[in-house]
Amino acid sequence: MALTSPQTDRALGAILASAAGDALGAPYEFGPAVLPPTAITAHAGGGWELGEWTDDTAMALPILRALADGRSLDNEATLDRLVAQWIGWSATAKDVGIQIRAVLRDAQQPTAAAARAAAAQLHQRRGRSGGNGSLMRTGPVALGYLERGRAGDAAWAARAISDLTHFDVDAGDACVIWTLAIRRAILTGGLDLERAIASLPEERQQRWRELAGEAELRMPWELTANNGWVVGAFQAAWSAIVHGATLAEVLELAVRSGKDTDTVAAIAGSLAGAVYGASALPAALTRHLHGWAGEGATGDRRTLIELATLAIRGVDSCGWPMAARMPLLNEPLLVPHPADPGVWLGDLGALDVAPASVTAVVSLCRVGREQARVEAVNHIEVRLIDQPGKNPHLDLVLTDAADAVAMLRSEGHEVLLHCAESRSRTAAVAALYAVRHHGADAEDALASLRASMPRYNPQQFLVDAVRRLASEGAR
């Protein structure tokens, strides 16, 4: 199905926000609740590098990769492939949940049938198997079932993938609820847990309504259920979503829950990301993302975007996101920012001609896989669409892009800020950068850019946004 621009943004958000929550929560795992006003910060710790995702995202990525490859999650061969990849991953993974490690170890063959048998045997031995390890990875499932009338198929796939390692019905129920809520959020932008709960067998619906209702009345750290249990993780994630005012705040509240912080934040991020969209995620939370990405590969933020895009629509007419290079629309153009000579303003072709002193790039348009010539961690790609009404979080995106330039400059980088033609988006972000970080008046900033940028011609909605943001900042 052809998704609208906001729907695409929300589908990407389900993947990116989950990984961002996972990485944000990793250093806090096994610790106590982190109460306000103590800040939650992205950092290395607990054996994890800055921005490194854990088993939550690592187990989700083979599901996403299967969809990107055009495979159906309804197919037993696809489920076999997932199990085989998880077994291969678990052999060298930094961290594997106790229950999942036992199931993957005990599976007699790298097949779905063997994994289900091992999961059932573990449940029989222990009398329970309701860990949160299948809910943490269910986020990508919805991306395979966005067509009209496929909610039932999505529910079936969510439970089938949960059953590969979790025999307990609670784990399957939670995955069904979360997957259907993600699917609806991507399609409509709305948050509707009740509709998802109503898809369960009637005798189990009221219990989940009561669990959700309890979570709505308490902050994540006030909930008493162990969040290593699927029910406790479900409640903590739902509480974070209900009480968070922004996507970043949802992730922070999830991490504040303590104990299994990375998993709760990954779960919360998958649904909250589907509501808010990828454009609501600050670059500071996605810039350093990296980790195991399936098939023995490592990946980063770009990997997540590529796989999610392939899963929902495939490559576009220009071959993006897999094209080595995106086509140039003009001869390369490169000029210094009038307020800061350490920032260069350009078009897509400027990537080819920028001086060697440029060590960081902020891209406001699509870039080919081989076009950026700086380290991935210093290449920040911003989803800013040069059409009115197409940006769900315009003010946030503009502000974050301008602040990303300032962040890179504070680290000592010389920065290239560019869009496709150096007409509109570059001008708007460059103006806001001058306003926010060099104390410029909005009209003076726009006038100086008009004088220095040969193709200066920003869309009026972007000019209006710069003026509005400058005015709000002056209050």
Secondary structure, DSSP 8 states (H G I E B T S, - for coil): ----HHHHHHHHHHHHHHHHHHHHHGGGTTS----TTS------BTTB-TTB--HHHHHHHHHHHHHHTT--TT-HHHHHHHHHHHHHHHTT-S---HHHHHHHHH-SSSSHHHHHHHHHHHHHHHS---BSTTGGG-GGGGGG--STT-HHHHHHHHHHHHHTT---HHHHHHHHHHHHHHHHHHHHS---HHHHHTTS-HHHHHHHHHHHHHHHTS-GGG--S-TTBHHHHHHHHHHHHHH-SSHHHHHHHHHHT-SSHHHHHHHHHHHHHHHH-GGGS-HHHHTT-EEE-STT-EEEHHHHHHHHHHHHT---TT-TTT-S----SSS--EEEETTEEEEEEE-TTHHHHS-TTEEEEEESS---TTT--S-GGGEEE----SSTT--TTHHHHHHHHHHHHHHHHHTT-EEEEE-SSSSSHHHHHHHHHHHHHH---HHHHHHHHHHH-TT----HHHHHHHHHHHHHHH-
